[in-house]
Amino acid sequence: MADGLLLTGHEVVWVPTRLMAAHRKLHAATGSKCDPVDAAAVAHAAIATPELDRHRIDDRVR
């Protein structure tokens, strides 16, 4: 999936699961996994943590 996003010009951010765990607990009614909550948790962590590895195809990092 990451390769496909890179090839279409998107930035890919590698977010460790530990960073999204707290967000999931705060925002999920049951604290259990669900795709919409997980997507929001990943986005929140990517925005809030600028030092995460970010990759673009022009970086030649894959």
C-alpha positions as CSV (number, residue, x, y, z in Angstrom):
1,M,0.0,0.0,0.0
2,A,2.8,2.4,0.9
3,D,4.5,1.8,-2.5
4,G,1.2,2.6,-4.3
5,L,0.8,5.9,-2.4
6,L,4.4,6.9,-3.0
7,L,4.1,6.2,-6.7
8,T,1.1,8.4,-7.0
9,G,2.9,11.3,-5.3
10,H,1.6,11.0,-1.8
11,E,3.7,11.4,1.4
12,V,3.9,8.3,3.6
13,V,4.3,8.7,7.3
14,W,5.4,5.7,9.4
15,V,3.3,5.9,12.7
16,P,4.2,3.5,15.5
17,T,1.2,1.8,17.0
18,R,2.1,3.0,20.5
19,L,1.4,6.6,19.3
20,M,-2.1,5.8,18.3
21,A,-3.0,3.7,21.3
22,A,-3.7,6.7,23.6
23,H,-5.9,8.4,20.9
24,R,-7.9,5.3,20.4
25,K,-8.6,5.0,24.2
26,L,-9.7,8.6,24.4
27,H,-12.0,8.5,21.3
28,A,-13.4,5.0,20.9
29,A,-16.5,4.3,22.9
30,T,-15.3,0.9,23.9
31,G,-11.5,1.3,23.4
32,S,-11.6,-1.5,20.9
33,K,-10.3,-1.4,17.3
34,C,-12.4,0.0,14.5
35,D,-11.2,1.4,11.2
36,P,-12.6,5.0,11.5
37,V,-11.1,5.5,15.0
38,D,-7.8,3.9,13.9
39,A,-7.6,6.2,10.9
40,A,-8.2,9.2,13.0
41,A,-5.6,8.1,15.6
42,V,-3.0,7.6,12.9
43,A,-3.7,11.0,11.3
44,H,-3.6,12.7,14.7
45,A,-0.2,11.1,15.6
46,A,1.2,12.0,12.1
47,I,0.2,15.6,12.6
48,A,1.2,15.9,16.2
49,T,4.6,14.2,15.8
50,P,6.6,16.0,13.1
51,E,9.8,14.0,13.8
52,L,8.2,10.8,12.4
53,D,9.8,9.3,9.3
54,R,8.1,10.9,6.2
55,H,8.8,9.5,2.8
56,R,8.2,10.8,-0.8
57,I,9.2,9.2,-4.0
58,D,11.6,12.0,-4.8
59,D,13.5,11.1,-1.7
60,R,14.2,7.7,-3.2
61,V,13.4,6.3,0.2
62,R,11.0,3.3,0.1
